[in-house]
Amino acid sequence: MKDTDPSMPHVNETQGAVLPSQSFEVDPNQPLGSEEIPRFLHKLPSKDSLSLASILSQQSEKVETIVKINPSVIFVTPSRHEQTNFPRFAQIFNTLDANLPNDAALILYDNIRQGETFFALETNSLNIPNLHLLRVFMPDENLCIGRVRFEASTLALMLINLMPPDPNRLLVFIDADVQGIRQPENLTNILHSFRNFPSLDMVVDWWTHPKEALNSFPLLKIIHRFIRSYQFFREDNHLDSDLISSPGGPKIPVSYAFSTIMRASSFAAIGGFNPNLTANEDSALAIKLAELRKSNLVQHMRYSRQLKQTTGIDHNLEIEIDPRRLLFLMARGKTYAEIHTGNPQEIFHSWVLMEKKPRNWRELEKHLSPDEWQILKAPTVAEVQRQLNDLIVNFFFLPQQLSPERIQIGQKIVDHALQESLSDTGFSGKTADNLKISVND
């Protein structure tokens, strides 16, 4: 490992999170250089530094090969119990093959011991000449999601730190439950945008579920449409956005760890993932970026489709993710918000239980009771209201200290999002009126 800056203080090791770079205090809008990566590594708690460095040393030959190749893009994929998704996951990279830079590396951080998986990515299923795989075994599968992402991404930074400095080196976070990438040819333009715009830290792509799943399960479609509509109105300068962005500071776009592309130096500078978070660890990246950049966040973080405004290039990259776990737990009485913000251990055990049953979302019917299946296929108004109310109150508004002005604007956003999400799913007219949900509930 390269020498790090001895003047950088260590973070409180009991907390485990890495403090942001002091570069933001000098100029919150400056482009960030590759020196941020060794600074991040120097601030790592010693136990993390030693254990993760040991993991890399166990694959020293593979590490040396990747370092020699000096890839410009590092894909980072943590995976727990994703065996059934691996075939589709491999197909993702086959579709990206022609659009990858000259060389790229994939760090797969999973809990599948050698020989235990029925599908090994080391086989010809991932026979892509320009993609070099570093598969790392996750020692403890009971880690919270923040810790898992922290360790996987820190391994990537350790690997990058062995390479020649490059301020344009990128981290691409992509999860094993990603089912497809629409218009993968646009990835090339997104990658080039980081070179063309040195102040660009992060690009977040649109995400969706497979169209077949949305058409098969009205409850899934309603919730998904609501989330997309909410983001559209909240983040795209609609509905008096000046009130949305004040007095609480700049608007904060939502980031997703399964579809985020980030400059490695910027990721290191903001301190990476918080290992202590049990939920929303990916959105925390965008929140931290907004806090540290302080102003003009729009020039530092973009959705891929928004880059057209500044680059003239329409990327329109869209990620499809597997809805299996979400559908299974919703049928069992969990709300969307509970699944994402609830007790992580309970959700984890539900996930393990599910993995022993349906191998994909199309097989759910075999493993659900008629009543559970009915919730997904023909939800009642009461069930839709319960899901959306919980989503609004717990997922979007609880973390914020809302002023009366922001509550008023928030209500407008919710109303528009509800109408948009319910309009083509059979819940419209008087039914939609019954679903008017106040952010004050």
Stockholm file with secondary structure:
# STOCKHOLM 1.0

chainA/1-441         MKDTDPSMPHVNETQGAVLPSQSFEVDPNQPLGSEEIPRFLHKLPSKDSLSLASILSQQSEKVETIVKINPSVIFVTPSRHEQTNFPRFAQIFNTLDANLPNDAALILYDNIRQGETFFALETNSLNIPNLHLLRVFMPDENLCIGRVRFEASTLALMLINLMPPDPNRLLVFIDADVQGIRQPENLTNILHSFRNFPSLDMVVDWWTHPKEALNSFPLLKIIHRFIRSYQFFREDNHLDSDLISSPGGPKIPVSYAFSTIMRASSFAAIGGFNPNLTANEDSALAIKLAELRKSNLVQHMRYSRQLKQTTGIDHNLEIEIDPRRLLFLMARGKTYAEIHTGNPQEIFHSWVLMEKKPRNWRELEKHLSPDEWQILKAPTVAEVQRQLNDLIVNFFFLPQQLSPERIQIGQKIVDHALQESLSDTGFSGKTADNLKISVND
#=GR chainA/1-441 SS CCCCCTTSCCCCTTTCCCCCCTHHHHCTTSCCCTTHHHHHHHTSCHHHHHHHHHHHHTTHHHHHHHHHHCCSEEEEEEESSCGGGHHHHHHHHHHHGGGSCSCEEEEEEECCCTTTCSSCTTSGGGCCTTEEEEEEECSCTTCCHHHHHHHHHHHHHHHHTTSCCCTTCEEEECCTTEEEEESGGGHHHHHHHHHHCTTCCEEECEEECCHHHHHHCHHHHHHHHHHHHHHHHHHTTCSSHHHHTSSSCSCCCCCCTTSEEEEHHHHHHTTCSCTTCSSCTTHHHHHHHHHHHCSCGGGTEEEGGGGHHHHSCCCCCEEEECCHHHHHHHHTTCCHHHHHHSCHHHHHHHHHHHHTSCSSGGGGGGGSCHHHHHHHHSCCHHHHHHHHHHIIIIIIITTSCCCHHHHHHHHHHHHHHHHHHHTTTTCCTHHHHHTCCCTTC
#=GC SS_cons         CCCCCTTSCCCCTTTCCCCCCTHHHHCTTSCCCTTHHHHHHHTSCHHHHHHHHHHHHTTHHHHHHHHHHCCSEEEEEEESSCGGGHHHHHHHHHHHGGGSCSCEEEEEEECCCTTTCSSCTTSGGGCCTTEEEEEEECSCTTCCHHHHHHHHHHHHHHHHTTSCCCTTCEEEECCTTEEEEESGGGHHHHHHHHHHCTTCCEEECEEECCHHHHHHCHHHHHHHHHHHHHHHHHHTTCSSHHHHTSSSCSCCCCCCTTSEEEEHHHHHHTTCSCTTCSSCTTHHHHHHHHHHHCSCGGGTEEEGGGGHHHHSCCCCCEEEECCHHHHHHHHTTCCHHHHHHSCHHHHHHHHHHHHTSCSSGGGGGGGSCHHHHHHHHSCCHHHHHHHHHHIIIIIIITTSCCCHHHHHHHHHHHHHHHHHHHTTTTCCTHHHHHTCCCTTC
//
